[in-house]
């Protein structure tokens, strides 16, 4: 028998956002190194970028499978990825994705995988696989805190949530997005369907997390779902896979003192409002710290960095700061010894990457699940501080400056650094153990 014939065929199916595809791709690499034959399904536009990132060594063990989405007039094929997509079209993309369910079923039918590993953002895929008797493993790429909170308020709305530090029902975020937090008919719907579809899934749920920072939330999710929740994190891009990335920013960082600089980024999807951008700029200026700031604009709304910032800002900061247009080599920056803190929107990948590199977080969450992740990093893991906001949750310069100073220059910052280093060392010691457990579980199915 050919070696590939004896290998379990696993189909991985992430939601169409970079922050979801990235951990799925890393899981794909790990599983392919552990004797699984991997198929990764996404839209053609996402597959193009996956193909360009996938090291040659995986070309025969990870197969890319195209899922064509229907072309809605407001969503032509070049928008079948959240990258650069204006926020108001995200719900249309969700719709188009769901409309591709019949095509996904036919992929399942033809490929007939031994296992489907699918994201929590498309509960319909669970039904497709289950109707063909294909075992399904859900894989959640958000923090376990988010799962704990969402599932609790779906299953036990009248019981007190056991973790006050991540209970955000009265947080500014829930006032700004009442649909998401208070109305189970709207966005909780996604989780609701996901939880309902759990009965169609295997007994194992994978989570891109690790017990060192989310142990109690992972346990609670497991208890509520009555499933074994296997943490497979931290899943971040292997250093050797980005070894050739070059950037002026890294040369600039080489000239800075150890731990003297903050890295400022809001991930691959979020765009700051004009007001928030200006307050952040003033906050960085007031903080006195060196900084690297990645600034992004949505497609069709590009403007020059200079005109997007307060007048005279660039001249005033001089050599103290560097602005990056669009995209920075985040992992290499976080690994650099001159970095002393990460001003982050707290997308889960960013939090995980900061933890792995032992970098304290200055949390400035903006939307969706980010405030939960901010609390995990600060209140639960103790590796940073959250920026204090003004009235109605507005970003204010004093809050930004104070949090940066605290982490970079004050005694509390030392505690954050020690804690971050401690967790980072533990993770190094147990590297690969979570994947080993996951592989053992998948082989048993
Ligand atoms: N990222 C990067 N360079 C950038 C911005 C983001 O490499 O300039 C990467 C970052 O390392 C992380 C991902 O993009 O892996 C962002 O994921 P996260 O979950 O933090 O946020 P999202 O983009 O999903 O909001």
Boltz pocket constraint, residues with backbone or C-beta under 6 A from the ligand:
constraints:
  - pocket:
      binder: B
      contacts: [[A, 17], [A, 18], [A, 19], [A, 20], [A, 22], [A, 265], [A, 266], [A, 267], [A, 268], [A, 269], [A, 270], [A, 294], [A, 326], [A, 327], [A, 328], [A, 329], [A, 330], [A, 331], [A, 346], [A, 347], [A, 348], [A, 349], [A, 350], [A, 351], [A, 353]]
      max_distance: 6.0
